[in-house]
Amino acid sequence: TSNIYTLYWHTMIGTDSVSDSVQCRLQGTPRPPAFSKDGDFVIGGVFSIHYNMHTVEHKFTSIPEPLKCTERFVSLRFSRAMIFAIEEINNSSQLLPGVKIGYEIHDACCSVPVAVKVAFQLANGVDPVFETGEECSRSATVTAIVGESGSTPSISMLRIISPFGIPQVSHFATCACLSDKKQFPTFFRTIPSDQYQAAALVHLIRHFGWIWIGAVRSDSDYGNSGMAAFLRAAHEEGICVEYSEALSRTDPRSKVKRVADVIHSSTSRVVVAFAASGDMKILLEELQRLPTSPRQWIGSEAWVTDPEIKRFGLCAGAIGFGIQRSIIPGLRDFLLDLSPQKLSSSPVLTEFWEGAFGCRLDQETAQREGALEKVCDGSEDIQQLRVPYTDTSQLRITNMVYKAVYAIAHAIHSLVCEEIFNSTVHCDRNLSVKPKQVLEKLRNVNFSRNGYHVSFDDNGDPVANYELINWQVAESGQIEFVAVGYYDASLPIGMKFRMEKEITWFDNSTQLPVSVCSESCHPGTRKAVQKGKPVCCYNCVPCPEGEISNTTGEDRCVLKPVEFLSFHEVLGIILTTCSLGGAFLAIAVAIVFYCHRASAIVRANNSELSFLLLFSLTLCFLCSLTFIGRPSEWSCMLRHTMFGITFVLCISCVLGKTILVLMAFRATLPGNNVMKWFGPAQQRLTVVSFTFVQALICTLWLILSPPFPIQNLTTYKERIILECDLGSVGAFWGVLGYIGVLAVLCFVLAFLARKLPDNFNDAKFITFSMLIFCAVWITFIPAYVSSPGKFTVAVEIFAILASSFSLFSLLFIPKCFIILFRPKQNTKKNLMVKTSNVIRF
């Protein structure tokens, strides 16, 4: 059925010579164009004006009849828009002035075989027989071709016309595969590639947080290529696809029903349809047969702006990217200007008119068809007709046709026209223009028409600009196409997509629908993928001990951050500084006392107990360091036992000094010989005895139930507290209780000695220091119990340092001040103000 020429060799015998010529005869019957007009340069047009083909059963007993188009009109407005653009150009004084552009527009009937036949005709011509020198090759009858609407027919046409260098500018073929210049070097398009649309759809789905979707597509180059690009981009964004089904309007109903059943039984509430308009109609008709839960439809530009799909109410709330709405001045008047002369001269327009108004223009035809056929009487008003042909409120793809014609015209203009004096343009209408020349000029076209820019990149693609279309139900109950956002692929990442209006979703609400396979896992749990299902389908499993997930929807649990009082943090540094500072001061005082050991004040304060007290205070200051740092087995055992023993040693020394003061002043009474029972040996024995008891308690503690490091997982859910378990709580409080008993005893004895002579008496300082000591450790108990985490350790260190500093400051600082700054008071005479019987120790 294609235009294939057959070669016949004829021998022409003349009087002087014999010459051979090639006679080429056309095989098959040419298809007449739907619209045609002669011109200096002819542009071909291929549109699917009709929706389908008339099916014929071939019996292979006769030559098949020519293929006939049937059913309703689809792209009649596209073909008429091409004629409108050409007539505008022919009347222009700026673009191709004096040059007439002709056209030859064919109806491909949404059929690949017809598109292929038309491609042969546009490449070869339709002459039944012609003679040539050696072979059946001749120049193309057109300089360029506008069309076809579908990707698959366009690919089929390109296989034929590309070897001849004939450029094809499509208005609606969006398959990303057509950007491959190695396969399709002569292809251009004014509509963006599906590569951009797929990326835009994924961006849209991710923007609304949908990760569980269904997918359907046309079983064609458009649907398969577009969906493949979409699925790749969706996978990279972590979007899961529950199903991906393909269908075609030519499929048997059983296959379409199977796809509809898959959608019915699915759990995803969002369906992405990368399908042609005709395929979507078949699917939606099947879906309407059975009630189903509403779904959010995401559409590709092939159907999301098709007015004929609006009759399917189940698509209310649909969103998708469409070509930007545009305005073509004068087009509506041109489309509606269908005079009787125009109708009678065009079988296509005649068929359209008769189908739209249900009457026959030819009376004889009406009579032949039967009594039911009426004759058009001239009362038909096309202004009142509501069909896609007359609806110019949504000019989207029509503008792509318009721009394609102007792009070809600009390419021809750059070949045959030049600017002369006074900006006058002169064009040579007789110049021979080859399609390959137009092809080269098309690569460089760059112009604007009606505010719309036209240019092509290296792949023959334009800049991708889309409107986000939302199917909103108006007050009248009719569905309207509302632009709620825009997508510009030329802008930087993060600025490509913008929303401008609120979206109405499938349930006619503004509440964003949710489509997930599994609800997000809450903090403290992780995802566990369900076997045999996509990664978006999972169970939420609690994190094991020691691990945590801090945010919603975590894939895995991580180890909890550990917390302990570190030497490197501010609080640890402060406490370490105080501890080392206290130890340094105690050592410094010991040095001062040692250097002034022969002075009266040192000798009167029992230098041996004083040095032992300073040694124990140094250990008290330093023992707080064992509480800082990461707990270990040794540090846990050392911190409490060292603290208990050193503090008992310290308080034992204070207690010894207190007893000594009482004994010393009672010895001044007549006949009292008590000091012989509390000499240096007894003082040492007292200190050792009290300390031995604490050491025994600590030893039993370490043997029977020693402290050990643990990970506290209960105090805080989000982190682990590294701390020391006491091992035996009774032993811990026994150690503290023993210290408390000694402190209270010391306080009572000091209180009793508070009224003894001032210059020698340490009882007042001991009383006050023990009062502070007891107050610190009484407040320590509730603070220790209520402090969380590492602050428990900080409270204990603070209690140790506070009590140590109180003892150190009150017992030694006044004496050091006298030794260093009041040496005149550091005399035996000054100490003997009230008593003459001073016992020297």
ABEGO torsion letter per residue (X at the ends): XBBBBBBBBBBBBBAABBBBBBBBBBBEBBBBBABBBBBABBBBBBBBABABBBBBBBAGABBBBBBBBBEBBAAAAAAAAAAAAAAAAAABAABGBGBBBBBBBBBAGGBAAAAAAAAAAAAAEABABBBBAABBBBBBABABBBOBABAAAAAAAAAAAAAAGBBBBBAABABAAAABAAABAABBBABBBAAAAAAAAAAAAAAAGBABBBBBBBBBAAAAAAAAAAAAAAAAAGBBBABBBBBBAABBAAAAAAAAAAAAABABABBBBBBBAAAAAAAAAAAAABBBBBBBBBBBAAAAABAAAAABAAABGBBEBBBBBBBBBGAAAAAABBBAAAAAABAAAAAAAAAAAGBBABAAAAAAAEAABBBBAGABBAAABBBAAABAABBAAAAAAAAAAAAAAAAAAAAABBBBBGGBBBBBAABBBBAAAAAAAAAABBBBBGGBBBBBBAAGBBBBBBBBBBBBBBAAGBBBBBBABBBBAABBBGAABBBABBBBBAAGBABBBBBBABBBBBBGBBBBBBBGBBAABBBBBBBBBGBBBABBGBABBBBBBBBBBBAABAAAAAAAAAAAAAAAAAAAAAAAAAAAAABAAAAAAGAAAAAAAAAAAAAAAAAAAAABEBBBAAAAAAAAAAAAAAAAAAAAAAAAAAAAAAAAAAAABBGBAAAAABBAAAAAAAAAAAAAAAAAAAAAAAAABBBBBBBBAAABAABBBBBBBAGBAAAAAAAAAAAAAAAAAAAAAAAAAAABBAAABAAAAAAAAAAAAAAAAAAAAAAAAABBEAAAAAAAAAAAAAAAAAAAAAAAAAAAAAAAABAAABBAAAAAAABABBBBX
